[in-house]
Amino acid sequence: MVSTEVDSEKNLLHRKQSLYQSLDESFGIQKEVYRGQQYSQIYFARLHLMRTLLYSIIPNWKPHLPVCTVLGLEEGKECIIVGTLYKHMKLKPSILDEYSKERSASPLIQRHNFMHLDDNLVLEDESGRVKLSGCLLPSTYVTGNIIALHGKETSAGEFLVEDALEAGLPQQIERPIQLGEDKYVVFISGLSVGRSSSNPLQFQLLVDHITGHLGDEKEQNIAAQIVQVVIAGNSVEVPHGLLNGQNLGSKDQSRLFEPIKELDILLTQIAASIPLDIMPGSSDPANFSLPQQPLHRCLFPGSSAYNTFRSCTNPHCFELDNIRFLGTSGQNIDDLGKYSEANNNIDFMERTLRWRHLAPTAPNTLGCYPFTDRDPFYIETCPHVYFVGNRDKYESRLIKGSEGQMVMLICIPRFAETGVAVVVSLYCFNQLSPQHV
């Protein structure tokens, strides 16, 4: 923690401070050893973990029904089965489609959603798999969901679903009582520094605003209460023509590094005043598969000189004054949007919380590291704030759990396109607001 000051015409404002704790350890892969393992092990770890959880809450849901395996189903006998969902999708891309696209004179049409009316669900456990029918909507679920189902086997060999049980919101640590003045966290996403259409002045105005160099005395008082800035992915955008796998000349190397250099200059101004977390995104110079590892500090020689600068993983989890934040740069929600349907991004976010899993489509359609004995995307503790970056527009929703949990869901819009950052109050979630620059 660094004590910083903000100038005002009448007095000298001292920036508020907060107690920060990083909880990104579970998303690190430095201690993992790749031995050619396949992805079946992460599915097994997920099933084992979440089935144990579902078994513990089934007695409160349907205490009169027996729990069976897929192999143990009997025709016409009502029971509960627990397993992993697999969704058969007619339009799901395959490597054969990619091959035919290369061979064809007319390229395949690029789709943004692969849902089809003929899609159907299958539930699988260690003993076998069974096709599902009944009330479970294929449009809501994706491959990788762990769920408990109440129903019975039909004469056609299908399992007729009558009811479904999801894991629900996990337990939540109690929110601290507000002591003294409020504190704020600023969320930014999709800076896209280096894009031809981006406006450097827009980000510079935001930097000046949150560091207290713009605005009247009232605005500077608010700026002095900002205790954390989080940048949620896609901070730079390099020219795609340069990324062709060929050796680059000195001129092209300079063009490639220019957006990162420009970003570092801006981040240095923030880190000199406020603690700053930066997460990698799909367009940033980081590993592609989740969990993305922190951007290397050598990319930021200016900002990394400050101990307020933290390069973090994606997903990112941390606590400020015992208030827990959990978020991603948006790849998990983008992938859900391709293989399921919802009214908006907030609905997708709420589903992942109630499924207790950040990225259920990984590793099927969303790239992830092949973990062998754990699933880091399992949500063990309910956050107070759940954020997702690189959205089309700002959205928020306060949801409540059956045990009194309260979670603020936030969609952070792309700053380069909207000029919007999101300011969150640590103690009063109803004071959450988008700030236009």
Buried (B, 14 or more C-beta within 10 A) or exposed (E): EEEBEBEBEEEEBEBBBBEBEEBBEBBEBEEBEEEEEEBEBBBBBBBEBBBEBBEEEBEEEBEEBEBBBBEEBEEEEBBBBBBBBBBBBEBBBEEEEEEEEEEEEEEEEEEEEBBBEEBBBBBBBEBEBBBBBBEBEBBBBBBBBBBBBBBBBBEEEBBBBBBBBBBBBBEBBEBEEEEEEEBBBBBBBBBBBBBEEBEEEBBBBBBBBBBBBBBEEEEBBBBBBBBBBBBBBBBBBBBEEEEEEEEEEEEBEEBBBBBBBBBBBBBBBBBBBBBBBBBBBBBBBBBEBBBBBBBEEEBBEBBBEBEBBBBBBBBBBBBBBBBBBBBBBBBBBBBBBBBBBBEBBBBBBBBBBBBBBBBBBBBBBBBBBBBBEBBBBBBEEBBBBBBBBBBEBBBBBEBEBEEEBBBBBBBBBBBBBBBBBBBBBBBEBEEBEBBEB
